[in-house]
Amino acid sequence: MPVLFLIVFIDLVGFGLVIPLLPFYAERFGASPQEVTILVAVYSLGSMLTAPLWGRLSDRIGRRPVLMASMIASALAYLWLGFASSLWMLFAARAIAGACAGNISAAQAYIADVTTPENRARGMGMIGAAFGLGFIIGPALGGAVAGSDMAHADLRTPG
């Protein structure tokens, strides 16, 4: 279970790391307020569309391969975000990161598979704690890495 905690925690730290910086990053590429809004939303849209596919795939081939594949794909998407040189690349990287966010549902399914009914709430609570800690630490870490001067902030490094 500690590995599942770590997987969800890392995923949410990555998500939270870039969320507060995305508007500034997109603005550097000349994005309008509407484009910034869509950029933030495209991750959730990708996640919503692909979560059922990740779930079916994890039922078919197993939880571990899906967890590993989604973490590797997410890491590559964040790397692409860090090296983006245009607005369309930001959109593509965020869409792919969202589409690869299947590890949370696979981790929950894994907990349901390996825990007894009396320990299931504890396991799901652990996933929830990893989720919450990732949301807290991610934005703080992203802001610290980017720097305090928004005019010269390093927005690529958090990606």
N, C-alpha and C positions, 0 to 999 in steps of 0.2 A: 503493500500500500504506500510506502514512502515514495516509491518511484512514480506512482500515479499522482501523488501530491506534487511532486517536482515537475512533472509534465504539465499539469494544469497551471501551476504557479509560473513556470517559464513562459507558457503561452500568454497568460494574462499580463505578465510584466512586459512582454513584447508589444502586446496590444496597447497597454497603457502608456508605454514609453513614447509612442509617436502621436497619440491622440491630441495632446495639447499643442504639439508643434506643427501638426498638419496645416492649419490655417496659415501660419507664417511661411511654411515651406511652399505651399501652393501660391501664396501671394508673390513670392520671389519669381515665379514663372508667369505672373500676370493673371492669375485666376480671379474671376469675379466672385462676389459673395455667394451667388447661387452655385457656382462651380465648387467652391469650398464646401458648401453644404452637401453636395452630391458626393464629393470626395470622401467625406466622413461617413456618409451613408452607404457607399458602395461595398465596404467591408461587410456590413451587416446583411446586405442584400446577397452577396456571394455566400455567406454563411447560411442564410436561410434557404437558399436554393440547393445547396449541396449537402446539408446535414442529413437529409434522408438517404442520400446516396452513400455517404460515409457509413451510416448506420447499417444499411443493407450489406455493404461491402464487408464491414466488420463481422456481421453475422455469417457471411459466406466464407471468408478467408481467415478470420480470427481477429481479435482485438489488437494484439501486439503489432502485426504488420501495418495495420491502419494507424496506430499511434506513432510508429516510427516514420511512416511515409508522410503523415500530415505534419509532423515536427520538422522533417527535412525540407519539405516543400514550403512551409511557413518561413523557415530560416532563409531559404533562397529568395522568397518574396521580400523579406525585410532587407536582405542584402541588395536586391534590385532597387528597393525604395531608397536606400542609402546612396546609390550611385545614379539615381534618376537625374536626367539632364533636361527633361521637358515635362510639361503638365500631363501629357498622355501617359508617360512612363509612371508618374505617381498614381494615376488612375489604374493602370494595369497592375502595378505592384500591390495596391490595396485590394483590388478585386481578387487577385490570386491568393493573397493572404487570407481573405475572407473565405474563399472557396476551399482553402486548406484547413479551416478551423474545425475540422471534424474530430479533433482529439478530445475535446471536452465531452461530447456525447459518447465517444468510444470509451473514455475513462469511466464515465458513469455506468455504462453497460458492463464494463469489466468489474467494477465494484459490485454490481448486482449479481454478476456471475460467481464471484469468488467468496462472497460473504454469506454467512448464515442469516436467516431472517432477523434474528435478534441483534446482529451486529451491523445490519445494512444501514440503519440510520446513522450510526457512527461513521461508517465509510463514506456515506453521502455528505455528512457534515464535514469530513476531512476535505472532500472535493470543494465544498462551499468555502471552507477556510482558505484553501489555496487560491480560489477565485478572488475572494476579498483581499487577501494579502497582495496578490498580483496587481489588483486595481489601485491599491494604496501605494505600493512601492514603485510601480511602473512610471506614473507621471512624475513623481518626485525625482526618480533617477534620470528620466528624460530631461527634465529641467536642469538638473545639476550638470549633466553631460553637455547640454547645449550652451550653457553659460547664462549669465544674468543680463547681458547687454543684447537686447533683441535686434538691434541694428547690425550687429556683427556675430550673432549667435551661430554656432556650429549645428545646423539642423540635419546634416547628413550623418554624423557619427551615431546618433541614437538608432538610426536605421541599420 
